[in-house]
Amino acid sequence: LIIVQSFIKNLKQSNKKIQHQPPSPLALPIIGHMYLLGSVLHQSFQKLALRYGPFMLIRAGASSSYIVSNGAIAKEIFKTNDVNFAARPEFGSSEYQIYKDTLFSTLDYTKYWIFMKKICMTEILSPQQITKFADVRKEEMMKLLEFFAECSEQGEACDVGNQLMAMTNNLICRLTMSTRTSTNVNESAEIREIAKGITLLSGQLSLGEVFGPLKKCDLLGAGRKVKALLLRFDKFMDGIIEKHEEKRHAGSKDRKDMMDILLEIADDTSTEMKLTRNGIKGLFLDLFLGGTDTTSVALQWALAELLNHPKAIKKLQQEIDRIVGVKNRLVEDSDIQNLPYLQAVVKETLRLHPSLPLVFRKCREDCVINGYKILKDSRLVVSLYAVNRDSNAWADADEFVPERYLNLNENLAIEPDELEAIKDGQNFCYVPFGGGRRGCPGAGLAAAVLHRTLGAMIQCFDWIIKDAETLNMEQGAGFSAAMVYPLVCYPVMRVKKDSLVHKAFCVRMGSGEGLHSEECDVGSLATLIQTSVAGSKT
Ligand code: HEM
């Protein structure tokens, strides 16, 4: 009897602990909390979290979501309940989404998604594949540096953001299907235009959620426009697939790009699932949408933060000068491990400016999060922005302090035994790439591009902000938290006129100031150029 009684008492107590509704602001009829939300959604959520706590319920019209704003609860989602939150909710009406069954980023947590994730991690975005295409990354980076070098020679300012965007777009096009602006202007530019349109319209489409069942009426007209763009993308991809098929049947010995790999998997009858042409197209759409803006926006923020922190940019230049030098060669992938301050700058940039500040998940089964009962199919948003800037986890949370990773003990407001976890990425108060099995599969590629490109931009140039002392760091609306104001600067070549790096630029830019054997070591210059432009006959 005593045992039964104490069991019932315990049950009652534990039931009491499970609450049903987390804190929520006063909701107005019909619109709910929409009156509290500004255009920059992640900042509105962060402000509300300061008042209502790290786990709150927000209702916008007919759509309700739980909002997570600290590392402890993010850990419950990304680790403790990983599988249960490995699905995404629907955004707006899916009627217009021609790849609704194959678009990797929006799929439910199904066998097919697991199969595709495996392909991403072991084949197309694997560390081996990233290394194999290091020369392509380098070539695109060199193009970018050449453009800045030309601006420097002409004394002209340039819109750095536009150039970075073009670079990441070209890079993703080349890695996925060996297409690039200079070899095929139309293909790369067309992809950019389609991806830009879809990103913009998807924002409007997801607004349809607030209309509940009425979302099917496509009141904002975004659905029809998205469908038109997707059909254009579909036709474009048919052309690319056809070209790759022809090449394969002709027995081409070219290095395999992602499309070649996927077509081989599609033809393999021994795989556990069938990869269809639509599956390839859906995954490619994700790679274009997920890989381009995210990486270029992060690079922009990194340069902007450095420009607003002259001491940091100097420290970074000194580190690169010491380890790599300014004269003989550019920063290589293999240098990154020896450049801890560069790593810290990239890490701090992603902490303050996660390119996708909000992550959307769907609950697959009833569960308890932070003491609240969450029902199956509920929507949940992890605000990476708020988690990364949580002042209970980070000292001076809104400040750009790369040094905090070099001396964790002084700058972090968490328990010392968690410090090691932060270093190896297991701590959930730093989550720029999301987390758990649904975390970003492109993090490795992004890291490779970010470190090397930023390193080279700082190694080769001093940067002067156009018409201002400091940059306006206002964040814009939209899925990727880009800067509101364009990042316009004067690049000023740092490398000395007679240095090998400078001469390599001159040769590649065809400015005639290139080689004179009495001036420099032609052998090392030739090596430099060859490694800069692998495969080129220069
Ligand atoms: C700085 C660069 C990048 C950042 C900050 C970033 C961040 C993110 C985040 C936060 C997510 C959602 C994760 C979650 O739900 O937990 C995501 C998903 C995704 N990212 Fe990235 N990403 C970046 C670059 C890339 C690149 C280069 C690619 C590939 C070329 C890529 C492909 C994807 C894909 C396909 C998804 C969907 C994954 C899924 O739903 O299972 N990302 N990314």
Residues whose N, C-alpha, C, O or C-beta is under 5 A from the ligand:
A	BS01	HEM	F104 S105 D286 L287 G290 G291 T294 T295 A298 P354 S355 L356 V359 P432 F433 G434 G435 R438 G439 C440 P441 G442 L445 A446
